């Protein structure tokens, strides 16, 4: 007679959950920094190569990282200064006049703003929608409502991917048909980024 596997000790599950909570934000952060690093290197290295072309690869990479950190710091300093905010607003107004660029810039800015905290107005509610097929549910964020020419109302619901909620799918569902929850936007984002480890205490539909 086959023996049943011994249950995992409670502390093992706790340690695993705690480890995921620490690891996931680090992975997402590293992925974003790596993207910015590669982007910065692709632009700057061809410019500075004549001066540092003989440097070891590690030193050139360190230079690119230092420039990236400096650029982020300078942008942050500018954004927090009154004059800097005006300059950024002026530059933004120029960008928003470019036909194709303004669409990408506006959408990117709104997505970033949506994940800046619970006070954001971009997400109106956390819901469950049928996705990716009937019978299955996914966590989504209601972003708005549209009226079609036939008079029907549809909710626009953003279904983020895990563990990076800045990408996902836009779903149109009949108004009011999604399962409502009492989750806050912050709780919904934490649930997505933690792979479901951090679920709200109530865990019940509203």
NORMO-V301963 format. One record per backbone hydrogen bond with DSSP energy under -1.0 kcal/mol. CO is the residue of the C=O (numbers start at 0). NH is the residue of the N-H. Records with the same first field share a line. If there is no record, write none. Layout:
CO=NH ; NH
This chain:
8=11 ; 12
9=13
10=14
11=15
12=16
13=17
14=18
15=19
16=20
17=21
18=22
19=23
22=26
23=27
24=28
25=29
26=30
27=31
28=32
29=33
30=34
31=35
32=36
33=37
34=38
35=39
36=40
37=41
38=42
39=43
40=44
43=47
44=48
47=50 ; 51
48=52
51=54
55=59
56=60
57=61
58=62
59=63
60=64
61=65
62=66
63=67
64=68
65=69
66=70
67=71
68=72
69=73
70=74
71=75
72=76
73=77
74=78
75=79
77=80
80=84
81=85
82=86
83=87
84=88
85=89
86=90
87=91
88=92
89=93
90=94
91=95
93=96
94=97
97=101
99=103
100=104
101=105
102=106
103=107
104=108
105=109
106=110
107=111
108=112
109=113
111=114
112=115
116=119
124=141
125=180
126=139
127=178
128=137
132=135
135=130
137=128
139=126
140=157
141=123
143=155
145=153
147=150
151=147
152=174
153=145
154=172
155=142 ; 143
156=170
157=140
158=168
163=166
166=160
168=158
170=156
172=154
173=176
178=127
179=205
183=187
184=188
185=189
186=190
187=191
188=192
189=193
190=195
191=194
193=196
196=198
